[in-house]
């Protein structure tokens, strides 16, 4: 049996680089080595390299998406993208792979651009029955009147980078005096900023995948952070949040979340596995927070827990994804 030559693309250039490497290591361990010949390639700027067990490194040849190690050339047939943030989640890597004719595991370039850019996500989903927080969109260099924003959106409010992940640069603002500093923190991660009204409620993460003509709706996870909100520390530090899978939700709320999750996936033309996050108000009304087109797959991440709750292994999940995407 000829094994599929897979480049497992990891790392990346964003603040989420270390989490992406952890995710890739877990997936590499889960893949069936009888089916796949997997080589982990670490991307960092223009440095795309493979590190051998003895520590020596070889650069991937971007001209033909190949790797030559000690005179032996590997022409990769498939790319498994596990990069949170740039260039994996914002569509740049997918554009390169499209030009090279290499199939890959994630959303397309177009879908990645839509889902990574928060304001574009909101505009794409407007009018399709998915509630979203009111917002003010700010570009670098624009003046912001704190009192005007607070009059419009109230307090507290969230200030977040328009294009970033893992809650880097996100601040919960409680006073007008805190707003300018919060905006500067968000601009450290992105050229554009969203200021959103604060929706109070329970945060949930909803995994979803459409593959082989079938809709896979994962068990919903409720996220109970010990911090004020689900920030980077709460996401990736053991003991800083409680994650309950499956979430204790009424059948009506669960049905609404499943519908909105699948609608968001299809409207944004996603592929592969995606996680859609919501806040559910005390009245049971879900509000969309964001779409994660390449969700975390580290040991502490939400989607692997949902996969296990479904009675599936990560290896089985990626068998389905690879089968569905390798000939596209």
Secondary structure, DSSP 8 states (H G I E B T S, - for coil): ---EEEEEEEE-SSTTHHHHHHHHHHHHHHS-TTTEEEEEEEEETTEEEEE-TTS-EEEEETTTTEEEETTEEEE--EEEEE--STTTSSSHHHHHHHHHT-EESS--HHHHHHHHSHHHHHHHHTTSS--B--EEEEETT----HHHHHHHH-SSEEEEESS--TTTT-EEE-SHHHHHHHHHHHHTT-SEEEEEE---SEEEEEEEEEETTEEEE---EEEEESSSSS-HHHHHSTTSEEEEES----HHHHHHHHHHHHHHHHHTT--SEEEEEEEE-TTS-EEEEEEETT---STT-HHHHHHHHTT--HHHHHHHHHHHHTT-
